[in-house]
């Protein structure tokens, strides 16, 4: 039986921190503000990165 290798989760942790920060800013901005769409897009992109990376971790 092989020893389990440690997974490097540094990148996914960075993405999670970025998502949390973007989400906090997004919640505090009124929808009429131009930055609202920018922070919303940042949340979506970070979520996509997390989803992609989480699928690669077990491999």
PDB file of N, CA, C, O and CB in Angstrom:
ATOM      1  N   UNK A   1       0.842  -1.179   0.000  1.00  0.00           N
ATOM      2  CA  UNK A   1       0.000   0.000   0.000  1.00  0.00           C
ATOM      3  C   UNK A   1       0.891   1.249   0.000  1.00  0.00           C
ATOM      4  O   UNK A   1       1.836   1.342   0.784  1.00  0.00           O
ATOM      5  CB  UNK A   1      -0.960  -0.006   1.225  1.00  0.00           C
ATOM      6  N   UNK A   2       0.590   2.193  -0.872  1.00  0.00           N
ATOM      7  CA  UNK A   2       1.397   3.394  -1.003  1.00  0.00           C
ATOM      8  C   UNK A   2       1.051   4.412   0.078  1.00  0.00           C
ATOM      9  O   UNK A   2      -0.080   4.474   0.559  1.00  0.00           O
ATOM     10  CB  UNK A   2       1.207   4.008  -2.383  1.00  0.00           C
ATOM     11  N   UNK A   3       2.059   5.213   0.450  1.00  0.00           N
ATOM     12  CA  UNK A   3       1.818   6.308   1.386  1.00  0.00           C
ATOM     13  C   UNK A   3       1.032   7.407   0.680  1.00  0.00           C
ATOM     14  O   UNK A   3       1.266   7.714  -0.489  1.00  0.00           O
ATOM     15  CB  UNK A   3       3.156   6.863   1.953  1.00  0.00           C
ATOM     16  N   UNK A   4       0.116   7.976   1.406  1.00  0.00           N
ATOM     17  CA  UNK A   4      -0.662   9.087   0.844  1.00  0.00           C
ATOM     18  C   UNK A   4       0.236  10.309   0.728  1.00  0.00           C
ATOM     19  O   UNK A   4       0.976  10.644   1.653  1.00  0.00           O
ATOM     20  CB  UNK A   4      -1.913   9.404   1.723  1.00  0.00           C
ATOM     21  N   UNK A   5       0.160  10.965  -0.417  1.00  0.00           N
ATOM     22  CA  UNK A   5       0.942  12.178  -0.622  1.00  0.00           C
ATOM     23  C   UNK A   5       0.135  13.375  -0.133  1.00  0.00           C
ATOM     24  O   UNK A   5      -1.093  13.396  -0.215  1.00  0.00           O
ATOM     25  CB  UNK A   5       1.333  12.345  -2.118  1.00  0.00           C
ATOM     26  N   UNK A   6       0.853  14.366   0.374  1.00  0.00           N
ATOM     27  CA  UNK A   6       0.173  15.596   0.784  1.00  0.00           C
ATOM     28  C   UNK A   6      -0.229  16.372  -0.447  1.00  0.00           C
ATOM     29  O   UNK A   6       0.522  16.461  -1.419  1.00  0.00           O
ATOM     30  CB  UNK A   6       1.074  16.460   1.702  1.00  0.00           C
ATOM     31  N   UNK A   7      -1.421  16.933  -0.397  1.00  0.00           N
ATOM     32  CA  UNK A   7      -1.899  17.750  -1.505  1.00  0.00           C
ATOM     33  C   UNK A   7      -1.457  19.191  -1.289  1.00  0.00           C
ATOM     34  O   UNK A   7      -1.549  19.723  -0.183  1.00  0.00           O
ATOM     35  CB  UNK A   7      -3.442  17.660  -1.640  1.00  0.00           C
ATOM     36  N   UNK A   8      -0.980  19.810  -2.353  1.00  0.00           N
ATOM     37  CA  UNK A   8      -0.606  21.220  -2.289  1.00  0.00           C
ATOM     38  C   UNK A   8      -1.877  22.048  -2.525  1.00  0.00           C
ATOM     39  O   UNK A   8      -2.415  22.095  -3.632  1.00  0.00           O
ATOM     40  CB  UNK A   8       0.519  21.570  -3.350  1.00  0.00           C
ATOM     41  N   UNK A   9      -2.323  22.677  -1.479  1.00  0.00           N
ATOM     42  CA  UNK A   9      -3.574  23.438  -1.559  1.00  0.00           C
ATOM     43  C   UNK A   9      -3.350  24.947  -1.515  1.00  0.00           C
ATOM     44  O   UNK A   9      -4.299  25.708  -1.328  1.00  0.00           O
ATOM     45  CB  UNK A   9      -4.496  23.031  -0.429  1.00  0.00           C
ATOM     46  N   UNK A  10      -2.109  25.383  -1.683  1.00  0.00           N
ATOM     47  CA  UNK A  10      -1.794  26.815  -1.574  1.00  0.00           C
ATOM     48  C   UNK A  10      -2.577  27.642  -2.591  1.00  0.00           C
ATOM     49  O   UNK A  10      -3.121  28.691  -2.247  1.00  0.00           O
ATOM     50  CB  UNK A  10      -0.291  27.044  -1.769  1.00  0.00           C
ATOM     51  N   UNK A  11      -2.638  27.179  -3.836  1.00  0.00           N
ATOM     52  CA  UNK A  11      -3.321  27.953  -4.875  1.00  0.00           C
ATOM     53  C   UNK A  11      -4.822  28.034  -4.606  1.00  0.00           C
ATOM     54  O   UNK A  11      -5.424  29.097  -4.755  1.00  0.00           O
ATOM     55  CB  UNK A  11      -3.068  27.333  -6.256  1.00  0.00           C
ATOM     56  N   UNK A  12      -5.417  26.931  -4.216  1.00  0.00           N
ATOM     57  CA  UNK A  12      -6.863  26.944  -3.957  1.00  0.00           C
ATOM     58  C   UNK A  12      -7.184  27.799  -2.733  1.00  0.00           C
ATOM     59  O   UNK A  12      -8.240  28.429  -2.685  1.00  0.00           O
ATOM     60  CB  UNK A  12      -7.391  25.507  -3.753  1.00  0.00           C
ATOM     61  N   UNK A  13      -6.296  27.830  -1.753  1.00  0.00           N
ATOM     62  CA  UNK A  13      -6.489  28.693  -0.584  1.00  0.00           C
ATOM     63  C   UNK A  13      -6.412  30.160  -0.987  1.00  0.00           C
ATOM     64  O   UNK A  13      -7.164  30.984  -0.466  1.00  0.00           O
ATOM     65  CB  UNK A  13      -5.438  28.383   0.503  1.00  0.00           C
ATOM     66  N   UNK A  14      -5.515  30.494  -1.904  1.00  0.00           N
ATOM     67  CA  UNK A  14      -5.404  31.866  -2.407  1.00  0.00           C
ATOM     68  C   UNK A  14      -6.689  32.253  -3.144  1.00  0.00           C
ATOM     69  O   UNK A  14      -7.192  33.365  -2.987  1.00  0.00           O
ATOM     70  CB  UNK A  14      -4.170  32.011  -3.346  1.00  0.00           C
ATOM     71  N   UNK A  15      -7.209  31.333  -3.942  1.00  0.00           N
ATOM     72  CA  UNK A  15      -8.453  31.592  -4.674  1.00  0.00           C
ATOM     73  C   UNK A  15      -9.619  31.785  -3.713  1.00  0.00           C
ATOM     74  O   UNK A  15     -10.463  32.654  -3.934  1.00  0.00           O
ATOM     75  CB  UNK A  15      -8.758  30.439  -5.645  1.00  0.00           C
ATOM     76  N   UNK A  16      -9.677  30.997  -2.660  1.00  0.00           N
ATOM     77  CA  UNK A  16     -10.741  31.139  -1.667  1.00  0.00           C
ATOM     78  C   UNK A  16     -10.670  32.495  -0.973  1.00  0.00           C
ATOM     79  O   UNK A  16     -11.697  33.134  -0.742  1.00  0.00           O
ATOM     80  CB  UNK A  16     -10.655  30.015  -0.632  1.00  0.00           C
ATOM     81  N   UNK A  17      -9.465  32.930  -0.645  1.00  0.00           N
ATOM     82  CA  UNK A  17      -9.297  34.242  -0.009  1.00  0.00           C
ATOM     83  C   UNK A  17      -9.732  35.359  -0.955  1.00  0.00           C
ATOM     84  O   UNK A  17     -10.369  36.322  -0.529  1.00  0.00           O
ATOM     85  CB  UNK A  17      -7.828  34.453   0.421  1.00  0.00           C
ATOM     86  N   UNK A  18      -9.391  35.231  -2.228  1.00  0.00           N
ATOM     87  CA  UNK A  18      -9.794  36.234  -3.221  1.00  0.00           C
ATOM     88  C   UNK A  18     -11.303  36.253  -3.400  1.00  0.00           C
ATOM     89  O   UNK A  18     -11.903  37.319  -3.535  1.00  0.00           O
ATOM     90  CB  UNK A  18      -9.115  35.961  -4.565  1.00  0.00           C
ATOM     91  N   UNK A  19     -11.912  35.081  -3.400  1.00  0.00           N
ATOM     92  CA  UNK A  19     -13.368  35.000  -3.525  1.00  0.00           C
ATOM     93  C   UNK A  19     -14.040  35.667  -2.336  1.00  0.00           C
ATOM     94  O   UNK A  19     -14.992  36.429  -2.511  1.00  0.00           O
ATOM     95  CB  UNK A  19     -13.824  33.535  -3.641  1.00  0.00           C
ATOM     96  N   UNK A  20     -13.564  35.394  -1.141  1.00  0.00           N
ATOM     97  CA  UNK A  20     -14.147  36.003   0.060  1.00  0.00           C
ATOM     98  C   UNK A  20     -14.033  37.523   0.021  1.00  0.00           C
ATOM     99  O   UNK A  20     -14.980  38.231   0.362  1.00  0.00           O
ATOM    100  CB  UNK A  20     -13.464  35.461   1.321  1.00  0.00           C
ATOM    101  N   UNK A  21     -12.880  38.017  -0.392  1.00  0.00           N
ATOM    102  CA  UNK A  21     -12.668  39.461  -0.462  1.00  0.00           C
ATOM    103  C   UNK A  21     -13.571  40.107  -1.516  1.00  0.00           C
ATOM    104  O   UNK A  21     -14.191  41.139  -1.258  1.00  0.00           O
ATOM    105  CB  UNK A  21     -11.197  39.764  -0.772  1.00  0.00           C
ATOM    106  N   UNK A  22     -13.643  39.508  -2.685  1.00  0.00           N
ATOM    107  CA  UNK A  22     -14.497  40.040  -3.750  1.00  0.00           C
ATOM    108  C   UNK A  22     -15.963  40.014  -3.333  1.00  0.00           C
ATOM    109  O   UNK A  22     -16.712  40.948  -3.620  1.00  0.00           O
ATOM    110  CB  UNK A  22     -14.302  39.238  -5.048  1.00  0.00           C
ATOM    111  N   UNK A  23     -16.368  38.946  -2.659  1.00  0.00           N
ATOM    112  CA  UNK A  23     -17.767  38.829  -2.218  1.00  0.00           C
ATOM    113  C   UNK A  23     -18.105  39.895  -1.183  1.00  0.00           C
ATOM    114  O   UNK A  23     -19.182  40.491  -1.237  1.00  0.00           O
ATOM    115  CB  UNK A  23     -18.034  37.429  -1.635  1.00  0.00           C
ATOM    116  N   UNK A  24     -17.206  40.140  -0.251  1.00  0.00           N
ATOM    117  CA  UNK A  24     -17.450  41.177   0.759  1.00  0.00           C
ATOM    118  C   UNK A  24     -17.602  42.551   0.117  1.00  0.00           C
ATOM    119  O   UNK A  24     -18.477  43.326   0.504  1.00  0.00           O
ATOM    120  CB  UNK A  24     -16.309  41.203   1.783  1.00  0.00           C
ATOM    121  N   UNK A  25     -16.755  42.852  -0.859  1.00  0.00           N
ATOM    122  CA  UNK A  25     -16.871  44.129  -1.559  1.00  0.00           C
ATOM    123  C   UNK A  25     -18.165  44.194  -2.371  1.00  0.00           C
ATOM    124  O   UNK A  25     -18.848  45.219  -2.389  1.00  0.00           O
ATOM    125  CB  UNK A  25     -15.660  44.346  -2.475  1.00  0.00           C
ATOM    126  N   UNK A  26     -18.490  43.098  -3.036  1.00  0.00           N
ATOM    127  CA  UNK A  26     -19.688  43.039  -3.879  1.00  0.00           C
ATOM    128  C   UNK A  26     -20.950  43.304  -3.062  1.00  0.00           C
ATOM    129  O   UNK A  26     -21.850  44.019  -3.505  1.00  0.00           O
ATOM    130  CB  UNK A  26     -19.788  41.670  -4.571  1.00  0.00           C
ATOM    131  N   UNK A  27     -21.007  42.716  -1.855  1.00  0.00           N
ATOM    132  CA  UNK A  27     -22.189  42.905  -1.002  1.00  0.00           C
ATOM    133  C   UNK A  27     -22.350  44.348  -0.546  1.00  0.00           C
ATOM    134  O   UNK A  27     -23.466  44.794  -0.282  1.00  0.00           O
ATOM    135  CB  UNK A  27     -22.105  41.998   0.214  1.00  0.00           C
ATOM    136  N   UNK A  28     -21.242  45.082  -0.451  1.00  0.00           N
ATOM    137  CA  UNK A  28     -21.305  46.432   0.106  1.00  0.00           C
ATOM    138  C   UNK A  28     -21.533  47.524  -0.940  1.00  0.00           C
ATOM    139  O   UNK A  28     -21.642  48.702  -0.601  1.00  0.00           O
ATOM    140  CB  UNK A  28     -20.039  46.721   0.848  1.00  0.00           C
ATOM    141  N   UNK A  29     -21.604  47.130  -2.202  1.00  0.00           N
ATOM    142  CA  UNK A  29     -21.755  48.113  -3.282  1.00  0.00           C
ATOM    143  C   UNK A  29     -23.176  48.077  -3.823  1.00  0.00           C
ATOM    144  O   UNK A  29     -23.710  46.994  -4.061  1.00  0.00           O
ATOM    145  CB  UNK A  29     -20.741  47.844  -4.420  1.00  0.00           C
ATOM    146  N   UNK A  30     -23.800  49.228  -4.022  1.00  0.00           N
ATOM    147  CA  UNK A  30     -25.138  49.238  -4.608  1.00  0.00           C
ATOM    148  C   UNK A  30     -25.084  48.803  -6.081  1.00  0.00           C
ATOM    149  O   UNK A  30     -24.114  49.100  -6.778  1.00  0.00           O
ATOM    150  CB  UNK A  30     -25.770  50.644  -4.483  1.00  0.00           C
ATOM    151  N   UNK A  31     -26.119  48.105  -6.552  1.00  0.00           N
ATOM    152  CA  UNK A  31     -26.132  47.619  -7.938  1.00  0.00           C
ATOM    153  C   UNK A  31     -25.969  48.716  -8.990  1.00  0.00           C
ATOM    154  O   UNK A  31     -25.562  48.437 -10.118  1.00  0.00           O
ATOM    155  CB  UNK A  31     -27.412  46.888  -8.194  1.00  0.00           C
ATOM    156  N   UNK A  32     -26.277  49.928  -8.638  1.00  0.00           N
ATOM    157  CA  UNK A  32     -26.143  51.027  -9.604  1.00  0.00           C
ATOM    158  C   UNK A  32     -24.689  51.465  -9.797  1.00  0.00           C
ATOM    159  O   UNK A  32     -24.382  52.168 -10.760  1.00  0.00           O
ATOM    160  CB  UNK A  32     -26.976  52.217  -9.150  1.00  0.00           C
ATOM    161  N   UNK A  33     -23.804  51.065  -8.909  1.00  0.00           N
ATOM    162  CA  UNK A  33     -22.380  51.412  -8.993  1.00  0.00           C
ATOM    163  C   UNK A  33     -21.707  50.543 -10.060  1.00  0.00           C
ATOM    164  O   UNK A  33     -21.983  49.347 -10.155  1.00  0.00           O
ATOM    165  CB  UNK A  33     -21.677  51.227  -7.606  1.00  0.00           C
ATOM    166  N   UNK A  34     -20.832  51.142 -10.853  1.00  0.00           N
ATOM    167  CA  UNK A  34     -20.126  50.403 -11.902  1.00  0.00           C
ATOM    168  C   UNK A  34     -19.241  49.293 -11.367  1.00  0.00           C
ATOM    169  O   UNK A  34     -19.015  48.298 -12.056  1.00  0.00           O
ATOM    170  CB  UNK A  34     -19.296  51.343 -12.713  1.00  0.00           C
ATOM    171  N   UNK A  35     -18.737  49.448 -10.154  1.00  0.00           N
ATOM    172  CA  UNK A  35     -17.874  48.421  -9.559  1.00  0.00           C
ATOM    173  C   UNK A  35     -18.652  47.167  -9.171  1.00  0.00           C
ATOM    174  O   UNK A  35     -18.056  46.109  -8.968  1.00  0.00           O
ATOM    175  CB  UNK A  35     -17.166  48.980  -8.335  1.00  0.00           C
ATOM    176  N   UNK A  36     -19.957  47.273  -9.068  1.00  0.00           N
ATOM    177  CA  UNK A  36     -20.804  46.133  -8.714  1.00  0.00           C
ATOM    178  C   UNK A  36     -20.571  44.980  -9.695  1.00  0.00           C
ATOM    179  O   UNK A  36     -20.362  43.838  -9.287  1.00  0.00           O
ATOM    180  CB  UNK A  36     -22.301  46.544  -8.705  1.00  0.00           C
ATOM    181  N   UNK A  37     -20.611  45.294 -10.989  1.00  0.00           N
ATOM    182  CA  UNK A  37     -20.426  44.254 -12.009  1.00  0.00           C
ATOM    183  C   UNK A  37     -19.007  43.691 -12.001  1.00  0.00           C
ATOM    184  O   UNK A  37     -18.802  42.507 -12.269  1.00  0.00           O
ATOM    185  CB  UNK A  37     -20.748  44.812 -13.393  1.00  0.00           C
ATOM    186  N   UNK A  38     -18.039  44.533 -11.697  1.00  0.00           N
ATOM    187  CA  UNK A  38     -16.654  44.072 -11.666  1.00  0.00           C
ATOM    188  C   UNK A  38     -16.446  43.078 -10.525  1.00  0.00           C
ATOM    189  O   UNK A  38     -15.823  42.033 -10.718  1.00  0.00           O
ATOM    190  CB  UNK A  38     -15.691  45.264 -11.518  1.00  0.00           C
ATOM    191  N   UNK A  39     -16.961  43.396  -9.348  1.00  0.00           N
ATOM    192  CA  UNK A  39     -16.806  42.471  -8.218  1.00  0.00           C
ATOM    193  C   UNK A  39     -17.644  41.207  -8.402  1.00  0.00           C
ATOM    194  O   UNK A  39     -17.246  40.129  -7.963  1.00  0.00           O
ATOM    195  CB  UNK A  39     -17.196  43.164  -6.910  1.00  0.00           C
ATOM    196  N   UNK A  40     -18.797  41.337  -9.047  1.00  0.00           N
ATOM    197  CA  UNK A  40     -19.603  40.151  -9.338  1.00  0.00           C
ATOM    198  C   UNK A  40     -18.846  39.227 -10.280  1.00  0.00           C
ATOM    199  O   UNK A  40     -18.818  38.015 -10.067  1.00  0.00           O
ATOM    200  CB  UNK A  40     -20.964  40.548  -9.951  1.00  0.00           C
ATOM    201  N   UNK A  41     -18.232  39.784 -11.318  1.00  0.00           N
ATOM    202  CA  UNK A  41     -17.449  38.988 -12.261  1.00  0.00           C
ATOM    203  C   UNK A  41     -16.246  38.340 -11.565  1.00  0.00           C
ATOM    204  O   UNK A  41     -15.885  37.203 -11.870  1.00  0.00           O
ATOM    205  CB  UNK A  41     -16.977  39.865 -13.434  1.00  0.00           C
ATOM    206  N   UNK A  42     -15.635  39.065 -10.640  1.00  0.00           N
ATOM    207  CA  UNK A  42     -14.504  38.507  -9.895  1.00  0.00           C
ATOM    208  C   UNK A  42     -14.953  37.304  -9.060  1.00  0.00           C
ATOM    209  O   UNK A  42     -14.236  36.308  -8.965  1.00  0.00           O
ATOM    210  CB  UNK A  42     -13.869  39.586  -8.985  1.00  0.00           C
ATOM    211  N   UNK A  43     -16.123  37.400  -8.464  1.00  0.00           N
ATOM    212  CA  UNK A  43     -16.654  36.271  -7.677  1.00  0.00           C
ATOM    213  C   UNK A  43     -16.865  35.053  -8.566  1.00  0.00           C
ATOM    214  O   UNK A  43     -16.492  33.938  -8.201  1.00  0.00           O
ATOM    215  CB  UNK A  43     -17.983  36.660  -6.988  1.00  0.00           C
ATOM    216  N   UNK A  44     -17.459  35.268  -9.722  1.00  0.00           N
ATOM    217  CA  UNK A  44     -17.721  34.155 -10.639  1.00  0.00           C
ATOM    218  C   UNK A  44     -16.413  33.517 -11.090  1.00  0.00           C
ATOM    219  O   UNK A  44     -16.288  32.293 -11.093  1.00  0.00           O
ATOM    220  CB  UNK A  44     -18.529  34.634 -11.862  1.00  0.00           C
ATOM    221  N   UNK A  45     -15.448  34.331 -11.469  1.00  0.00           N
ATOM    222  CA  UNK A  45     -14.168  33.812 -11.957  1.00  0.00           C
ATOM    223  C   UNK A  45     -13.434  33.033 -10.861  1.00  0.00           C
ATOM    224  O   UNK A  45     -12.907  31.950 -11.116  1.00  0.00           O
ATOM    225  CB  UNK A  45     -13.285  34.964 -12.467  1.00  0.00           C
ATOM    226  N   UNK A  46     -13.399  33.571  -9.665  1.00  0.00           N
ATOM    227  CA  UNK A  46     -12.723  32.856  -8.575  1.00  0.00           C
ATOM    228  C   UNK A  46     -13.433  31.542  -8.267  1.00  0.00           C
ATOM    229  O   UNK A  46     -12.783  30.535  -7.984  1.00  0.00           O
ATOM    230  CB  UNK A  46     -12.663  33.734  -7.308  1.00  0.00           C
ATOM    231  N   UNK A  47     -14.761  31.547  -8.320  1.00  0.00           N
ATOM    232  CA  UNK A  47     -15.503  30.303  -8.093  1.00  0.00           C
ATOM    233  C   UNK A  47     -15.141  29.271  -9.161  1.00  0.00           C
ATOM    234  O   UNK A  47     -14.948  28.096  -8.850  1.00  0.00           O
ATOM    235  CB  UNK A  47     -17.031  30.569  -8.096  1.00  0.00           C
ATOM    236  N   UNK A  48     -15.048  29.708 -10.415  1.00  0.00           N
ATOM    237  CA  UNK A  48     -14.677  28.792 -11.495  1.00  0.00           C
ATOM    238  C   UNK A  48     -13.287  28.208 -11.267  1.00  0.00           C
ATOM    239  O   UNK A  48     -13.070  27.015 -11.475  1.00  0.00           O
ATOM    240  CB  UNK A  48     -14.728  29.512 -12.846  1.00  0.00           C
ATOM    241  N   UNK A  49     -12.348  29.046 -10.840  1.00  0.00           N
ATOM    242  CA  UNK A  49     -10.989  28.571 -10.561  1.00  0.00           C
ATOM    243  C   UNK A  49     -10.981  27.548  -9.427  1.00  0.00           C
ATOM    244  O   UNK A  49     -10.283  26.536  -9.500  1.00  0.00           O
ATOM    245  CB  UNK A  49     -10.074  29.750 -10.210  1.00  0.00           C
ATOM    246  N   UNK A  50     -11.750  27.814  -8.389  1.00  0.00           N
ATOM    247  CA  UNK A  50     -11.826  26.891  -7.248  1.00  0.00           C
ATOM    248  C   UNK A  50     -12.420  25.559  -7.685  1.00  0.00           C
ATOM    249  O   UNK A  50     -11.930  24.496  -7.304  1.00  0.00           O
ATOM    250  CB  UNK A  50     -12.670  27.500  -6.103  1.00  0.00           C
ATOM    251  N   UNK A  51     -13.468  25.624  -8.480  1.00  0.00           N
ATOM    252  CA  UNK A  51     -14.104  24.405  -8.970  1.00  0.00           C
ATOM    253  C   UNK A  51     -13.131  23.596  -9.818  1.00  0.00           C
ATOM    254  O   UNK A  51     -13.039  22.378  -9.666  1.00  0.00           O
ATOM    255  CB  UNK A  51     -15.363  24.743  -9.782  1.00  0.00           C
ATOM    256  N   UNK A  52     -12.413  24.258 -10.699  1.00  0.00           N
ATOM    257  CA  UNK A  52     -11.434  23.591 -11.553  1.00  0.00           C
ATOM    258  C   UNK A  52     -10.311  22.970 -10.725  1.00  0.00           C
ATOM    259  O   UNK A  52      -9.948  21.813 -10.937  1.00  0.00           O
ATOM    260  CB  UNK A  52     -10.855  24.579 -12.568  1.00  0.00           C
ATOM    261  N   UNK A  53      -9.766  23.729  -9.794  1.00  0.00           N
ATOM    262  CA  UNK A  53      -8.656  23.248  -8.970  1.00  0.00           C
ATOM    263  C   UNK A  53      -9.069  22.111  -8.042  1.00  0.00           C
ATOM    264  O   UNK A  53      -8.293  21.185  -7.805  1.00  0.00           O
ATOM    265  CB  UNK A  53      -8.087  24.388  -8.154  1.00  0.00           C
ATOM    266  N   UNK A  54     -10.284  22.183  -7.520  1.00  0.00           N
ATOM    267  CA  UNK A  54     -10.735  21.119  -6.609  1.00  0.00           C
ATOM    268  C   UNK A  54     -10.884  19.798  -7.348  1.00  0.00           C
ATOM    269  O   UNK A  54     -10.744  18.733  -6.747  1.00  0.00           O
ATOM    270  CB  UNK A  54     -12.069  21.502  -5.947  1.00  0.00           C
ATOM    271  N   UNK A  55     -11.165  19.855  -8.633  1.00  0.00           N
ATOM    272  CA  UNK A  55     -11.236  18.634  -9.428  1.00  0.00           C
ATOM    273  C   UNK A  55      -9.858  18.051  -9.713  1.00  0.00           C
ATOM    274  O   UNK A  55      -9.723  16.847  -9.928  1.00  0.00           O
ATOM    275  CB  UNK A  55     -11.954  18.905 -10.730  1.00  0.00           C
ATOM    276  N   UNK A  56      -8.845  18.893  -9.716  1.00  0.00           N
ATOM    277  CA  UNK A  56      -7.479  18.441 -10.005  1.00  0.00           C
ATOM    278  C   UNK A  56      -6.751  17.940  -8.765  1.00  0.00           C
ATOM    279  O   UNK A  56      -5.791  17.180  -8.888  1.00  0.00           O
ATOM    280  CB  UNK A  56      -6.687  19.565 -10.633  1.00  0.00           C
ATOM    281  N   UNK A  57      -7.184  18.348  -7.571  1.00  0.00           N
ATOM    282  CA  UNK A  57      -6.464  17.983  -6.350  1.00  0.00           C
ATOM    283  C   UNK A  57      -6.310  16.476  -6.139  1.00  0.00           C
ATOM    284  O   UNK A  57      -5.208  16.021  -5.832  1.00  0.00           O
ATOM    285  CB  UNK A  57      -7.167  18.571  -5.171  1.00  0.00           C
ATOM    286  N   UNK A  58      -7.364  15.696  -6.291  1.00  0.00           N
ATOM    287  CA  UNK A  58      -7.225  14.272  -5.997  1.00  0.00           C
ATOM    288  C   UNK A  58      -6.344  13.508  -6.990  1.00  0.00           C
ATOM    289  O   UNK A  58      -5.920  12.390  -6.697  1.00  0.00           O
ATOM    290  CB  UNK A  58      -8.576  13.645  -5.963  1.00  0.00           C
ATOM    291  N   UNK A  59      -6.069  14.083  -8.134  1.00  0.00           N
ATOM    292  CA  UNK A  59      -5.320  13.360  -9.175  1.00  0.00           C
ATOM    293  C   UNK A  59      -3.843  13.305  -8.918  1.00  0.00           C
ATOM    294  O   UNK A  59      -3.099  12.730  -9.712  1.00  0.00           O
ATOM    295  CB  UNK A  59      -5.552  13.987 -10.505  1.00  0.00           C
TER     296      UNK A  59
END
